[in-house]
């Protein structure tokens, strides 16, 4: 059985052109990733993974 990863892009706030994040699902977990190499912790709630991505945009 293959694990399908769904990606949901999040809109970058103005001024954050060098950071573009997506949320990726792995099994029952979701995590945020950025093109700069950053990734957030695995979360069970997609909303929390999106919040992690938004915080990354703000703090860089």
Secondary structure as a PSIPRED ss2 file (coil, helix, strand):
# PSIPRED VFORMAT (PSIPRED V4.0)

   1 X C   1.000  0.000  0.000
   2 X C   1.000  0.000  0.000
   3 X C   1.000  0.000  0.000
   4 X C   1.000  0.000  0.000
   5 X C   1.000  0.000  0.000
   6 X C   1.000  0.000  0.000
   7 X E   0.000  0.000  1.000
   8 X E   0.000  0.000  1.000
   9 X E   0.000  0.000  1.000
  10 X C   1.000  0.000  0.000
  11 X C   1.000  0.000  0.000
  12 X C   1.000  0.000  0.000
  13 X C   1.000  0.000  0.000
  14 X C   1.000  0.000  0.000
  15 X C   1.000  0.000  0.000
  16 X C   1.000  0.000  0.000
  17 X C   1.000  0.000  0.000
  18 X C   1.000  0.000  0.000
  19 X C   1.000  0.000  0.000
  20 X C   1.000  0.000  0.000
  21 X E   0.000  0.000  1.000
  22 X E   0.000  0.000  1.000
  23 X E   0.000  0.000  1.000
  24 X E   0.000  0.000  1.000
  25 X E   0.000  0.000  1.000
  26 X E   0.000  0.000  1.000
  27 X C   1.000  0.000  0.000
  28 X C   1.000  0.000  0.000
  29 X E   0.000  0.000  1.000
  30 X E   0.000  0.000  1.000
  31 X E   0.000  0.000  1.000
  32 X E   0.000  0.000  1.000
  33 X E   0.000  0.000  1.000
  34 X E   0.000  0.000  1.000
  35 X C   1.000  0.000  0.000
  36 X C   1.000  0.000  0.000
  37 X C   1.000  0.000  0.000
  38 X C   1.000  0.000  0.000
  39 X E   0.000  0.000  1.000
  40 X C   1.000  0.000  0.000
  41 X C   1.000  0.000  0.000
  42 X C   1.000  0.000  0.000
  43 X E   0.000  0.000  1.000
  44 X C   1.000  0.000  0.000
  45 X C   1.000  0.000  0.000
  46 X H   0.000  1.000  0.000
  47 X H   0.000  1.000  0.000
  48 X H   0.000  1.000  0.000
  49 X H   0.000  1.000  0.000
  50 X H   0.000  1.000  0.000
  51 X H   0.000  1.000  0.000
  52 X H   0.000  1.000  0.000
  53 X H   0.000  1.000  0.000
  54 X H   0.000  1.000  0.000
  55 X H   0.000  1.000  0.000
  56 X H   0.000  1.000  0.000
  57 X H   0.000  1.000  0.000
  58 X H   0.000  1.000  0.000
  59 X H   0.000  1.000  0.000
  60 X C   1.000  0.000  0.000
